[in-house]
Amino acid sequence: MTPFDLHADGDPPADPLDLARSWLPADADPDRPQVVLSTVGEDGGPDARTVLLSAFDASGFAFHTSRGSRKVAQLAAVPRASMTVLWPGFTRQLVVRGDVVVEDADALARAWAARSDHLRRLAWLNTDDLAGLDLAGRRRGWAVDVRDDAAAQPAPSWVGYRLRPAELTFWAGGADTASRRVRYTRAGDGWQHRYLAG
Ligand SMILES: Cc1cc2nc3c(=O)[nH]c(=O)nc-3n(C[C@H](O)[C@H](O)[C@H](O)COP(=O)(O)O)c2cc1C
């Protein structure tokens, strides 16, 4: 899909999801965007880390993580987040803000099926206990077999979330003009947008 050009004259797509679809790789593309996921820390301060954007559609932008991770505790306390997607290179940015909900079991199973073997192994094996071992121990821990029947199921520690967009801000750099953004906010059942300085 040809990326929508934020510098083109005329209105951008009425639905920001259409713009996002033209900018980001399809869910089936193994080249996943890395996004900075920002949350509210339990001390009230901001926290952030990189995760992979697993998929997105009108129901939200999905990411997956370990139940034991700090972001999971933070999202249980304050189920709101933002995602900053820089894709591709330094040319385009999308910031999504909104509420975060836990994915149901069916969605989790579908996401697990789409995961690479390496990411499945990480979900099964990458624990704080393993991280605390010396290099030889970590190599031994990584070399263990994950049984096929177990690997077919999402690891018990694995959890998925969907960020439901309340606001989406698209940014594009400019070679011969200033950078420019378009911000979409909810308006009834649809969206309103306005252009902003970059
Ligand atoms: C490129 C990249 C991709 C990553 N993808 C994920 C991911 O999809 N899910 C995840 O839980 N952690 C991912 N991580 C690790 C996180 O950045 C982070 O270290 C981990 O989730 C623990 O975060 P927390 O303690 O803030 O919860 C990724 C790190 C990098 C650098």
The ligand as an ORCA input file, in Angstrom:
! r2SCAN-3c Opt
* xyz 0 1
  C      13.905     -4.365     19.813
  C      13.298     -4.854     21.106
  C      12.075     -5.532     21.065
  C      11.498     -5.973     22.257
  N      10.274     -6.588     22.188
  C       9.658     -6.942     23.345
  C       8.311     -7.451     23.306
  O       7.658     -7.562     22.255
  N       7.746     -7.806     24.499
  C       8.423     -7.659     25.684
  O       7.849     -7.998     26.724
  N       9.667     -7.173     25.747
  C      10.296     -6.798     24.605
  N      11.560     -6.250     24.663
  C      12.204     -6.086     25.979
  C      11.620     -4.826     26.655
  O      12.198     -3.659     26.070
  C      11.816     -4.800     28.180
  O      13.188     -4.893     28.498
  C      11.070     -5.924     28.897
  O       9.796     -6.140     28.324
  C      10.909     -5.578     30.373
  O      10.218     -4.344     30.483
  P       9.547     -3.820     31.852
  O      10.410     -4.282     32.968
  O       9.523     -2.342     31.715
  O       8.175     -4.422     31.921
  C      12.162     -5.779     23.502
  C      13.367     -5.083     23.524
  C      13.918     -4.624     22.348
  C      15.222     -3.841     22.429
*
